[in-house]
Amino acid sequence: MKGLKKAWDLLEDILAGSFLSVGIALIFYGVIMRYVFNEPKAWVEEVVNYTIVWGALLGVPIALRGNHHIQVDMLYDKLPPAGKRLLDIFSSAMGVLFCIFFTYYGYLLVAKRYTSGMVSMDVGIPMWLVYLILPISGVMFLLRFIERLVQSLMRNSDVVSGKEEQNDTHFV
């Protein structure tokens, strides 16, 4: 199981990093073409927007994995351990629900764009491919929230049984 988790972590890192790297490289290419060769390329900005958005949405589960997302923990820090665990469970469950809705409505958007045949303005990329990141990132984000929920539930059972461990990592 740990090998599968490491492979999944690596896949997330490679995908997000690749899209962001390609986006940055294309920005550099666009600047060079515009200001050095005085031949701006119209397609660059459109493709950069898509690759940066894909990279960012693929990076959201990575931020959740490493607990590097924005959090307000003034109240959380004042709670007793059992209260912290309950809040972790609640926030993870809300995250799971959000991801289910996000994925579902992302899928609906992809389906509508697929049937409409809409393409991008400059490059002609089918828009359903552009929007495909929504259900993909939603599923990846959902898997991370499920992982957090399971971890929260496991910690909660330790608190109830009196086997609480001291851990500064929290999920809220």
Wavefront OBJ file of the C-alpha trace (Angstrom):
o trace
v 0.000 0.000 0.000
v 2.848 2.392 0.764
v 4.336 1.736 -2.678
v 1.035 2.651 -4.316
v 0.810 5.840 -2.228
v 4.372 6.817 -3.182
v 3.600 6.182 -6.856
v 0.425 8.289 -6.614
v 2.336 11.103 -4.874
v 4.973 10.987 -7.600
v 2.324 11.026 -10.347
v 0.700 14.111 -8.791
v 4.056 15.859 -8.513
v 5.078 15.034 -12.080
v 1.746 16.068 -13.621
v 1.444 19.375 -11.761
v 5.127 20.190 -12.225
v 5.050 19.330 -15.912
v 2.076 21.547 -16.703
v 3.474 24.450 -14.706
v 6.912 24.015 -16.299
v 5.466 23.930 -19.799
v 3.432 27.057 -19.010
v 6.495 28.912 -17.754
v 8.561 27.785 -20.741
v 5.836 29.008 -23.088
v 5.728 32.366 -21.313
v 9.487 32.648 -21.852
v 9.078 31.655 -25.510
v 6.331 34.258 -25.958
v 8.443 37.023 -24.436
v 11.458 36.125 -26.596
v 9.343 35.993 -29.757
v 7.633 39.304 -28.980
v 10.524 41.433 -27.737
v 13.615 39.880 -29.328
v 12.324 38.757 -32.719
v 9.374 41.185 -32.882
v 7.099 38.318 -33.995
v 4.442 37.786 -31.315
v 2.630 34.455 -31.378
v -1.101 34.743 -30.649
v -1.508 31.105 -29.653
v 1.052 31.290 -26.831
v -1.122 33.225 -24.384
v -4.061 30.871 -24.845
v -1.997 27.721 -24.363
v -0.180 29.271 -21.390
v -3.514 29.987 -19.709
v -4.622 26.388 -20.143
v -1.357 24.828 -18.968
v -1.048 27.079 -15.907
v -4.662 26.378 -14.900
v -4.130 22.643 -15.371
v -0.924 22.783 -13.323
v -2.574 24.776 -10.540
v -5.609 22.501 -10.330
v -3.366 19.437 -10.318
v -1.339 21.084 -7.546
v -4.303 21.532 -5.189
v -4.225 17.899 -3.986
v -0.471 18.245 -3.442
v -1.048 21.244 -1.183
v -3.662 19.269 0.742
v -1.319 16.285 1.009
v 1.380 18.417 2.602
v -1.042 20.517 4.677
v 0.153 23.644 2.833
v -3.257 25.156 2.201
v -4.600 28.335 3.778
v -6.040 27.731 7.212
v -7.240 29.823 10.121
v -6.456 28.015 13.321
v -6.983 30.528 16.134
v -10.042 28.670 17.449
v -8.647 25.271 16.522
v -5.544 25.753 18.683
v -7.709 26.533 21.721
v -9.767 23.324 21.430
v -9.056 20.208 23.484
v -7.685 17.199 21.545
v -11.118 15.569 21.210
v -12.553 18.825 19.818
v -9.697 19.081 17.347
v -10.355 15.547 16.153
v -14.068 16.229 15.698
v -13.299 19.387 13.754
v -10.804 17.454 11.588
v -13.468 14.855 10.830
v -16.064 17.533 10.042
v -13.750 19.539 7.780
v -12.612 16.423 5.911
v -16.210 15.274 5.439
v -17.140 18.725 4.087
v -14.141 18.504 1.763
v -15.367 15.143 0.475
v -18.829 16.596 -0.198
v -17.357 19.631 -1.943
v -15.212 17.399 -4.161
v -18.187 15.241 -5.104
v -20.117 18.321 -6.254
v -17.048 19.814 -7.940
v -16.363 16.599 -9.843
v -19.985 16.070 -10.830
v -20.535 19.593 -12.138
v -17.123 19.556 -13.800
v -18.180 16.386 -15.602
v -21.444 18.047 -16.693
v -19.497 21.009 -18.064
v -17.174 18.679 -20.010
v -20.164 16.775 -21.402
v -21.852 20.006 -22.542
v -18.681 21.247 -24.222
v -18.193 17.869 -25.890
v -21.688 17.829 -27.392
v -21.513 21.492 -28.433
v -18.274 21.014 -30.365
v -16.927 24.328 -29.024
v -13.241 25.021 -29.743
v -10.824 27.641 -28.449
v -10.413 30.897 -30.355
v -6.758 30.933 -31.444
v -5.612 27.327 -31.413
v -8.830 25.431 -32.031
v -8.442 23.082 -29.054
v -11.745 21.363 -28.247
v -12.995 23.077 -25.096
v -14.059 19.808 -23.538
v -10.338 18.958 -23.328
v -9.656 22.267 -21.598
v -12.440 21.680 -19.059
v -11.485 18.040 -18.527
v -9.188 19.183 -15.720
v -12.225 19.896 -13.534
v -13.373 16.292 -13.017
v -9.780 15.021 -13.063
v -8.620 17.388 -10.336
v -11.902 16.858 -8.476
v -11.251 13.115 -8.265
v -7.637 13.660 -7.212
v -8.729 16.176 -4.579
v -11.498 13.789 -3.438
v -8.968 11.006 -2.904
v -6.866 13.306 -0.708
v -9.878 14.332 1.376
v -10.899 10.694 1.793
v -7.354 9.958 2.950
v -7.614 12.805 5.480
v -11.023 11.636 6.647
v -9.716 8.123 7.267
v -6.703 9.527 9.126
v -8.989 11.733 11.228
v -11.244 8.807 12.066
v -8.266 6.654 13.015
v -6.943 9.397 15.292
v -10.394 9.882 16.759
v -10.579 6.215 17.744
v -7.184 6.608 19.437
v -8.481 9.591 21.446
v -11.590 7.691 22.546
v -9.572 4.614 23.555
v -7.058 6.746 25.459
v -4.170 6.084 23.054
v -3.868 9.681 21.903
v -0.560 10.610 20.387
v 0.891 14.084 20.403
v 0.861 15.379 16.855
v 0.932 18.999 15.759
v -0.411 18.253 12.275
v -4.048 19.192 11.891
v -6.423 19.358 8.979
v -8.525 22.464 9.491
l 1 2 3 4 5 6 7 8 9 10 11 12 13 14 15 16 17 18 19 20 21 22 23 24 25 26 27 28 29 30 31 32 33 34 35 36 37 38 39 40 41 42 43 44 45 46 47 48 49 50 51 52 53 54 55 56 57 58 59 60 61 62 63 64 65 66 67 68 69 70 71 72 73 74 75 76 77 78 79 80 81 82 83 84 85 86 87 88 89 90 91 92 93 94 95 96 97 98 99 100 101 102 103 104 105 106 107 108 109 110 111 112 113 114 115 116 117 118 119 120 121 122 123 124 125 126 127 128 129 130 131 132 133 134 135 136 137 138 139 140 141 142 143 144 145 146 147 148 149 150 151 152 153 154 155 156 157 158 159 160 161 162 163 164 165 166 167 168 169 170 171 172
